[in-house]
Amino acid sequence: MKSLNDFETRFLLAGKVIGVHGIRGVLKFHSYVDHGLLTPDNTLFYRAADHEIHRVSILSITPHKRIYLITLEGIKDRNQATAFVNTDMYIEKTALPELDEETYYWFQIQGLEVVDISGAHIGYIRSIMETGSNDVYIIEHNGEEYLIPAITSAVKSVDLNQKQMVVDHEQMIDY
């Protein structure tokens, strides 16, 4: 049996089934990823009650208010669809498009240790806030929160192998 770590290394949470729509097996889907990753014939994965990983193809996906209506292979009626409510759906990280150098996915940034340019520990990136002009990293240290904009004058380097971000602490804001 593969460990949870192997699962998290291979898959990225793409969204959650939050309900059913109609009688033909259509699911209400709340997406956590860019809509470009959710297209017909793409593969989603989920963990069943037996903890086995299952794959399912997207047959159709349509924006609907703030969610998507999604039809998945093998789900043909409301009863089958109801069994998927509250199911997390994943995509393989290998399906993600390559990014430009110095551009990162949020899941790569969250959890990184943050140090200042002298090497002093500042905290860890707890979450990321999307703003109109740039993202803002929320850094937590000993119960305190700090904000740092995701701009080159504030973020000096990111080393995913070392799981570390170097920042200019002068650019930080107490939250």
N, C-alpha and C positions, 0 to 999 in steps of 0.2 A: 504494500500500500504506500502511495506517495504521501509525503508530508505536506502540511499546510504551506510550508515555505516553498516547495516545488510548485504548488498551485499558484501562489502569489507571484512567483517568478515568471510563470508562463502566461497567466491571464490578467486582464484588466477588466474591472467592473464596468460594464457598458450601460446598464440600466436595470430597472425593476418593472416587473409586470404588476400593475396596480389595480387591474380590474378587467372586466370583459365588456364587449360592445356587441350587442345584438345576439343573434342565435347561430351564426355561422362560424364561430370559433375565433372571432377577431379579438385581439388582446389590446387593452389600454397599456401603453408602455411609456414610462418616464425615463428619458435618456440622460445619461451622465457624460456622453461623448459627443463629438462633432457629428452632425447628421450625415456627413459624407462617409462615415464608417458603417452606416446602417443602410445598406442597399439590397435590393433583391439579389438572391444567390449568395450573399455573404453568409458566413457561418457564425452562429451564436452558440455558446456553451452554457450549460447549467448543471448544478449538482442536484441529483435526485435524493430522495429520502434515504436511499441506500449508500449515499456519499459517492456514488459513481458519477463520473463526468460524462454527460451526454451532449451530442452536437445536434443542432437543428438549423436548417436553412431558412432564411427570410424569403417568403414568397411575395409579399407586398408590404409596403410601409408608406403611410400617409400622415402628414402633419394634421393635428386636430387640436385646436385651441393651444394649450401649452404642453401637450403630450403628443404621442404618435399612436395611430391605430396600426397594428402590425398583425400580419397573418404569417404563421409559421408552418412549416412542413409537418404534416401528420396531425394537425389540430383542425378538425372539421366541424365541430359543433360546440355549443355553449358549455356542455358538461365537461368535455375535454379541456376547454379553455379555462374553466373555473379551477381546475386542478393546478394551473400555473400561477394563479394570483399569489402575490408576495414572493415570487421566485426571482432571485437575482440572475441576471444574464450577463455573460462575459464574452469578450473577444480575445483572440490571441494577440499578445503584444507584437508578434512578428507581422501581424496584419497592419500595423500602424505605419504610416508613411515616414520616410526618412526626413529629419529636420535639418535645417541649415545649422552650420557650426554656431555654437553659443545660443542655440534655441533649444528649449527643453520642454518635455511634457510635465504637467503638474505632478503626476505621480512620481517623477524622477526627482523633483525638488522637495516635496513634502518629506519631512523627517531628517533632512540634512542638518548636520551640525553647522552652526554659524560662528565664525571667528572674525575678529577685527584684523586689520592689516599688520598688527604687531603679533598676532597669533593667540591673543587672549580669547577665551571661550565666552561667547555672548549668549548662546542658547541653541534651540532647535526650531526649525520651521514647522509650526503647527498646522498652518493652513495658508491659503492664498486667496486674496480678494481681487476680483476683477473690477477694474475701473475703466473709465472711458479712454484714458490715454495710455495707461500701462498697468500691469499687475502690481499688487502690493503684497509683500511677504509678511505674515504675522509670525513673529518670533517669540517663543516663550522661554522664560528663564526664572526659576524659583517663584512661580506664580505670577510673575510680572509679564506683560506683553509689550512688545515693541513692534513698530511698523518700519519697513524699509521698502522704498520703491524699487521695482525691478527695472532699473536703468543703469547704464554703464558707469555713471559717476558714483553710484552707490554700491553696486555689485562689482567687485574687482575680479573675481574668478569663481568658477564652479568646477569642482573635481568630483565627478560621480563615482570614480573608483575609490577615492578616499572618503566619500560621502560627506563632503565639506564645501561650504561656501565662504568665501572671504569677502568682507564688506568694509566700507568706510563708515565707522561708527558715528561720524559727524552727520551722516545723512539719516540716522535713525530718529524716530519720533516715539515718545512714550505714548502708550495707548490707554 
